[in-house]
Amino acid sequence: MPVSFRDRVRPLLRPGRSQRAKAEERENHRRREALHLMHGGLCAVCRERDESAARWLSYFVMESHRQEGTRARVQESAGLCPAHTRRLLAAPSSPWLMPQLLDLALTGGTRLLRTPGTRRSRCPCCTAGDDATGRATETLLCALGHPPVREGVQDGAVCLPHIAVLATRAPYEYGLQLAESASAALEEERETAWLAGTDEDARIRAALHRRIDPLLLDEERHRRRSTTSRWQADVGMDCCPLCLAEHRCARRLLKWAATTTGRGRPAREESVLCARHLHDLAATGGPNVRAVLAENRSQWGTRLDHFRTLLGQDGKERDRAGPYLRSEPRCRACAEEREAVRRQAALLTAQLRDPVRAREYGHTHGICLRHALSWPGPRPDPVQEVAEARLALLRWEIDEVLRKQAWHTRHEPKGAGTDLSLHAPTLLDGRVHTGLPAPAESPPPDPMNPPRTDIPFDRRP
């Protein structure tokens, strides 16, 4: 009896064989993709995050600032975060694009201000970076069984914070190996970028923070006079007084931590800093920087040792290992910033009980929209009135600049669109200028760290 064509080809179409071939191809693809991620140097995950954010900004500049979905997300977040706003301020597109971004930020921010209890969402550019971080982490996790990938992670292709994430999510054997190699690498005193992750905004912040230094001496001088003298000096500046206090206290703390030696140097519990403040400390410079970085390495070593101990336990103790290592210790500088904002807001409230001071406050800059949204409880009437007045004027200025961007208004004088882009952030989010008044002109692009708004949309091979 002749064999049919179906019977002849059936062995070639066995599902098991096809699935194995597909699984092997997927595994090889993951390995290639993981090796490609690590090819660019430290840190593979941070780089994917930053390049994804840069692609989002590039697409925002070219196209998506006109798309309703993107516009809605920018409104829900009341604009972009300070770091990405600074990127756009230094970009060539800033003169025409920043007013449109400010329009979205103000629209969303005032909407949040009128609906108490509604929280602003995360910066959509940061969200794009977060998504890329998750994808890069998954790629490395899936390929950790491949020795070249695992060795690359252990040899410094991934920063310590992301090694910690990989160790908590990898199988037991690989997680233990990553923790052991990270502990050994801590003895090598690697660069800050490995200890805290890469930070493209650190160089820009360092230049802005230097503008705070003269204000430290001014604050000391006013404090010696009286509390009211210091308060009048703060609210008399063309910036949010709460943002000013927030950044001024962090700058003072980091300069003290970086320069103080001997018996007055920071204690062990005073030296623990988050990644952002570790970069700011390193940029500050000083004889005690190495000691503070060493203390943070020591803290990481203690956490990695305890993580390995928990991994060796059974049941609930092992389950605690991952959350323990991923949890961030309390940053001294972040705590100082929060306390400074709280104290400055309390001083503002107390001063406004004096009718004379309340009238004076009506002629000042007032608090920014960010702090109006996060004000605990009902805002004092003068705070509310000044904030609404400043934002109403800003709305008119933005509308006027946008109106003059139209072709049919080309015969009119254009006005100070650049000035608007600079001074508006002090009213929306004072962190953009690190709590200070707007600079006289836009910052020039940093030749060592230019705005990355031209990254190709697909960099994979």
N, C-alpha and C positions, 0 to 999 in steps of 0.2 A: 504494500500500500504506500503510495507516494506521500512524502512529508509535506505539509502545507507551508506556505511562506510564513504564516503567523507562528507555527511551531518552530521554524528555523530561527526566527529573530527573537523569540521570547527569552532565551537565556541572556541575550545581550541587553534586555530591558529590565533585568531584575532590580527591584527597588532598592534592595540593600546595597548593591554595588554602586548604584547612582548616588545614593545618599552619602556613602563613604567618600566618593570622589568629590562631591560638593563640600563635605566637611573638611577634607584636606585642603581644598582650594581656599575655603574661608580662613582656615588656620594660616596658610601661607600668606594670604593677603593681610591678615592682622599682623603677622610678623614683619612684613615689608613696611606696613604703615607705621608700626611702632619704631622700627629702626629709622625710618624717614623722620619721624618726630624728633628723635634724639640727635639727628645729624647736625642740627643748627647750634648745638651747645646749650649752656645753662639758660633758662630751665625750659624743658620741652613743653610742660603744661602751661607755665606762665606765658611763653611765647605764643602758644595757640590762643590763649585768652586775649593777649594784647593785639594780635593780628586780627582776630575776629572782631574785636571792638573797633579797630581801625577800618576794617571793611564796612562795618555798620556806619561809621562816620562818613566814609567815602560815598556810600550809597545815599546817605541822608543828604549830603551836599548836592549830589548830582540829580537825585530823583525822589527819594522817599519823603522829603520834607513836604511834598505836595500830596502824598497819599493819606487818605483819611485814617486808616488803621494806625499808621505811624504817628500822625498828628494827635490822635486820641491817646496813644501811650505816652507821648511827651507831655500832654496836658495832665494825665493822671499822676505823673511823677513831678509835676510842677517844674519842668525843665530837666536838664541833664545834671549829673553830679558835678562838683567843682572841678575835678581833674579833666573831664571831657569838655566842660565849658571852656576851660583854659585852652584846650587843644583847638577849639573852634575860634577862639579869640586870636590865636596866633596864626591861623590859617589864612591863605589869600582870599578865601571866600567870605571872610568875616564882615566886611562892610555891608554886603547885601543880605547875607544869610542870618547874621546875629539878630537883627530886628525881628525876623520871622520866628526865630527860636524864642526870643523874649516875649513875643506875642503869645505863643503857646504856653510858656511858663506862667505868665501873668494870668491868662485865662483860667488855666487849671488851678493855680494857687488861690485866686480869689474865690473860685468855686469851692475849694476845700475849706477856705476860711469861713464861708457861709453855711457849711454843713458840719458842725462839730461832731467829732467822733469818727470822721472819715480820715483814713490814713493815706498819705501819699505813697504811691508805688515806687518800686526801685527804678533807677535810671535805666532806660531801655538799652542804652549802649553797654552798661555794666551787665545787664541781663544777657545780651549777646555774648559777652565775655564769659559769663557763668556757664552758659550752655556749651561753649567751646571747651571750657575747663572740664565739664562732665564728660564730653566726648573723648577728649585726650586721655583722661583718667581711665575710662573704660577700655580704650585701645591698649594702653599699657598693661592694664590688669589682664586682659585676654591673652596677652603675649608674654606674660612673666614666666611661663614655663619654658620659653626659648632662652637658653643660656646667654646669647649675646645681648638680648634685651635686658635681662635681669642684671647682667654685669654693667651695662651702660647706666642703668638707674643707680646702681651702687657706686659707680665711679664718678658721679657728679653731673650727669646729664639732667637730673631733676633736683630741684631745691628741697631743703629739709622739710618745710611744711607740706609739700606735696608727696614726699617720701612717706611722711607720717600717714597721710590719707591712704596711700597705696598699701602700707603695712597693715592698716586696720581693716582693709577690705579683701586682702589677698588670702589664699589658703594658709593654714597655720605655718607650714614649713617655710613658705616664701616670706610671710610676714615677719617671722623670727629672723630670717636672714637679712631682710631690709633693716630691721631695727638694730641688729648687731653691727651692720656696716655703717649705719648712720652714727651710732655711738662711737665707732672708731674714727669716723671722719671728723667728729667734733674736736678731737685732739689735734687735728691738722690746722686749726684756725683758718678755715676757708673764708672767702670774701663774704661781705654782708649780703650780697645777692643770693648766696647759697643758704645762709642762715635764715633770712627773712623772705626769700623770694624776690624776683625782679620787680622793679617799680619805675616805670617810665616817667612818672610825674615827679619823682624825687628831685631831679635837677631843677625843675621849674619852681618847686616849692622852696628849695634852698635859696634861690635868688629873691623870692618874695619875703622869706623869713628875715633876711638881712635888713629889710626895711623896718622891722619891728624893733631892732636893737636900740635906736635912739629913744623910743617911747618907754623903754624900761627905766631909763634915768629920769624921764619926765614924770613917770608915775611915782617914783620914789620922792622926787621933789614935792609933788603935790600932796602926797601922803603926810609929809612932815608938816605941812601947813594945816590941813584939816580934811576930814572926810568929804565935806561939801566941795572943797577945792578940787579934789580928785574927781568927784562925780561931775562937776561942771566941765572939767577938762575932757572927760571921756565923752559926754553927750554933745560937747561942742565940736567934736570932730565930725567930718562928713562921712560917717559910717555907722553901722549898727553897734551900739555900745556893748551888747552881749557877745557878738562875734569878736569885738576888740578884746574884751576880757578873756575870752576863751583861748585865742591864739597867743595873746601876750603871756598868759600864765604858762602855757606849754613851752613857749620859747625860753622863758626864764628857767623853768625846770630843766630843760635839756642843756642849756648853757651851763647851769650849775653842775649837772651830772657829768658833763664833758670836761669841765675844767677844774673841778674841786678835787684835791688830793689830800692825803694825810688823814687826820682824825675827823675832819668834817665831810669826808667823801660819802656818797650814798651808801646806805646799808643794803644788805642783800635783797630785802623785800622791796626796796625803793628802786632797784635797778631793772626790774622786769618791765619790758616794753613790748608793745605790739609791733607788727612788721612795719607799719607806716612810721612809727616813731623811732624805730631802730634806724631806718634810712635817714630820718631827719637828724638823729644824733650823729650818725657817721658824717653827714654833710656839715654839721656844726664844727666838728674838729676840736681837739683839745687833748691834754695829757692823760685824761682819764677815760677816753673813749675805748681804748683797748680793754681796760678793766671792766667796763660796763658790758661790752660785747662778750667778754669771757664769762661774766656772771650769767648772761642769757644763754650761752652755750652750756654752762653748768646746769642751769634749770632744765634745758632740753635733755641733757644726759640723765638727770634724775627721773624725768618723765619716761624716757625710753627704757630705763632699767625697770621701773615699776610696770611698764607695759609688758615687758618680757616676762616678768614675774606673774602677772595676771594671765598671760597666755598659757603658762604652765599649769594653771589651776583647772578645775573642772566646774561645769555648770554655770551658775550665775557669776562667779568670779571671772571666768573667761569672757562672759558676755559683757562685763564692765570694761574690758581692755580697750575696745575700739572707742567708745564714747569718752573714756578717760584721756586717751592720747589726742583725740580730735578737739577736745575742749581747750579753749584758749585761757591762759592765766590772766589775772587782773592786771591790766596795763596801768602803771602809775601815772603816765602822762594823760591818758584818756580820763582817768578818775579826776585829775587836776582840772581838766577842761570842763567836765560836768559840774564840779564844785564851783569853779569860777563863774560859770553861767548862772548857777543857782544864787550865788551871793550877789552878783551884779543885778539880777532881776529883783532880789529882795531889797537891795539898796535903792533901786529905781522906784519901787513901790513905796518905800518909806519917804523918799524925797518928794514924791508927788502928793503926799498929804499936806505939804506946805503950799499954799496957794501961789506964793511967789515963784517957787521952783516949778510948779505945774505950768504957770504961764511961760516961764523960760523954756520948758520942754516943748511947748508948741512951736518954737522957732528952730528946733533941732532936726536932725536927720531922722531920728526914731529907730525902732528896732526893725529888722528885716522880716520878710514874709515867713521865712523858715522858723524864726523864733516866735513869731505871732502864732503860727500853727502849733508849735510845741509848748506854748505858755501853759503852765499848770493852773487849771481853774479859770474863772472869769478874768479877762484882762481889765486893768484899771481904765476908767473912761479916757484919761489923757493918752494912754498908750493906744487904745483903740482908735481914737479920733485922729491922732497923728498918723498912724499906720494907714488908715483909710484915705486920708488926704494925700499922703505921698504916693500911694498906689493909684489914686485917681489921676494925679498929674502924670505919673508914669504911663498910664493907659493912654492919655491924650498924646504924649510924646511918641509913643510907639505907633499909634494910629497915624500920626502926622508923617513920620518917617516912611511908613509903609505906603501911605498915599502918594508920597513924592517919588516912590520907586516906579510908579506907573508911567507909561510912555506919554500920556496926554498931559502930564504935569512937568514935562522936561523944561518948560520955559520958566518955572519957578526956581528961586534959590533953594538949594537942597538942604541947607541947615547942617546941624552937627550930628549926623548919623553915627559917626565914629564915637563921639562923646557919649551918645546914648548907650552904645554897646559897652562902654567902659563903666559908666556910673550906675547903670541899671542893676548889675549884679549886687551892688551894696544894698539895694532895696529888696532884692529877691532872695539872695543867699550870700551873706557876707563872707562865707568861706572861700569864694572864688578869688578874692583879693587877700586871703588869709586875715580877714578881720580888719583890714586897713581901708582908708579912702581909696578911690580909684586912682590909678597912676595917671600922669599927664598925657601919656600916649600908649598905644598898644605895644605890648612886649614884642621885640623882634624875635623871629624864629630862632631857636637854639640850634646852631650848626651841628652840635654833638647829639642832639635829640630832636630833630625836626618833627612838625606835626605829620602824623602818618594817616593821611586821608587819600592815599593813592594806591593802597594795597590791592592786588588783583583779587577778584571775588572767589577764585578757586586756585589755591596754591598747591593742591595735591597733584602728584605726578599722574 
